């Protein structure tokens, strides 16, 4: 047994020498036992701790848009921050395992607060099949897998599908984001979700447009309760302003729909 452990340690040291594992945030070498990000970057991760606050800014962002149980984001994301690399490498760098690792980190910290209490199923925000084929995976699904590994809550990737292949949201205005996701989701094999508590999982929360579009369709199922969890929350402006803009855009979109019906 001791001989086997020595061989494993030697092999690990050899592989680390020639194929060093690096922190996705600072680029430094990862020590044995570290995954994805180093201990120092993990300590410095700008956590929101919103799961410890009732009526937190993430929950307020969704007030009045669909029936919400609770919501939070794990850490703050600011353009230009080194921590953007976590999301960039997960979404565009082909490193899907980052999603599972960060999902485990996030779930381990949130579990002590009973955030997952009563949740029956995890539903990652779906990608359109064409976009998923190009990327090779759904980053939100991999985050969900990490959460499942810690909580044991099953992940469902078939109850709701994305029927429209929308353009990227990155360069769009708030109103354009909401219009871009209007009516893009479709329920599929979702009957068993009646009366269940659903946790919607996504990578980044910006205006909340995609989350609301997905949650609104799921809310059509009888008796469902909905919570939301994202890995990161973008902070480019004050949260109160973000909420006001989100509410305004929702009203404008509803008015446009009513006008179309009259015409």
C-alpha positions, -999 to +999 in steps of 0.1 A: +000+000+000+028+024+010+047+015-022+016+023-043+012+057-027+049+065-033+045+056-070+014+078-072+032+108-056+062+103-079+039+101-110+020+133-098+053+152-094+066+140-128+034+151-146+033+184-127+068+191-139+061+186-176+024+194-176+019+220-149-017+227-138-023+264-136-048+285-117-073+300-142-073+333-123-037+342-116-019+316-138+002+303-110+009+266-105-017+246-086-006+227-056-016+191-049-052+190-039-061+224-056-085+224-085-091+251-111-082+280-088-054+283-062-061+287-025-052+324-025-075+332-054-102+311-038-098+332-006-099+364-027-129+353-048-154+383-045-182+363-030-217+379-027-228+360+003-263+368-008-275+334+002-273+346+038-295+376+031-333+374+027-346+398+000-311+402-014-304+421-046-306+390-068-341+381-054-352+417-059-342+416-095-368+388-101-396+402-079-429+405-098-416+386-129-423+350-117-431+333-084-398+331-067-387+311-036-351+323-033-322+333-054-285+341-052-252+344-072-220+330-059-195+357-068-193+391-083-181+394-119-167+427-132-154+432-168-116+435-166-113+416-133-089+386-132-118+365-121-134+369-155-111+341-166-132+316-146-162+323-168-143+329-200-124+296-199-156+278-189-177+293-216-152+298-245-120+280-235-134+245-238-127+238-201-161+223-191-146+207-160-143+242-145-181+242-143-182+210-123-154+222-100-169+256-093-203+240-089-189+218-061-172+248-044-204+268-046-227+240-034-204+232-005-206+268+008-243+273+002-254+239+017-248+250+053-273+278+048-301+255+038-303+272+004-310+238-012-336+227+014-367+213-003-353+216-039-364+186-059-346+190-092-320+212-108-326+226-143-297+243-161-306+270-186-306+251-219-286+260-250-300+256-284-288+222-299-268+240-327-249+262-302-243+232-279-229+212-308-205+240-317-194+245-281-194+208-273-213+212-240-236+234-220-216+252-193-247+256-170-252+218-172-216+213-160-221+237-131-253+218-122-234+185-122-210+199-096-240+210-075-255+175-078-222+159-067-225+177-034-262+179-028-275+147-045-303+167-062-309+153-097-303+173-128-329+174-156-318+186-191-350+175-209-379+192-192-374+224-210-356+231-243-344+261-263-364+261-295-348+293-310-311+297-317-307+333-306-278+357-311-253+362-284-264+386-256-230+400-250-232+433-270-269+439-267-287+466-248-311+457-219-342+459-241-325+440-269-316+412-244-352+408-233-365+409-269-338+384-279-351+357-254-388+363-257-405+330-264-373+310-269-381+282-244-405+253-248-417+228-221-408+192-230-416+161-209-423+183-179-455+168-165-437+151-136-425+185-124-460+194-111-458+205-075-419+203-075-394+228-063-371+237-092-337+252-090-327+270-122-289+272-127-270+295-150-234+308-153-237+346-153-265+369-142-267+402-161-302+416-168-318+384-158-336+382-192-328+346-200-336+334-165-370+351-165-378+337-199-370+302-187-386+305-153-418+320-169-423+289-190-416+266-160-441+286-140-468+273-163-465+239-147-491+234-119-478+240-084-441+245-092-419+266-069-388+282-085-354+292-071-324+306-090-287+301-086-259+315-108-222+311-105-216+349-110-234+382-111-221+410-133-216+443-115-210+471-139-235+494-123-254+498-090-278+469-082-307+493-077-302+508-111-299+473-127-332+464-110-349+496-122-337+490-158-349+454-156-384+465-144-386+492-170-376+469-199-402+443-187-429+470-188-418+482-223-418+446-236-453+439-223-466+472-238-451+462-272-468+428-270-502+444-262-497+468-291-490+440-315-521+421-304-543+452-310-527+457-344 
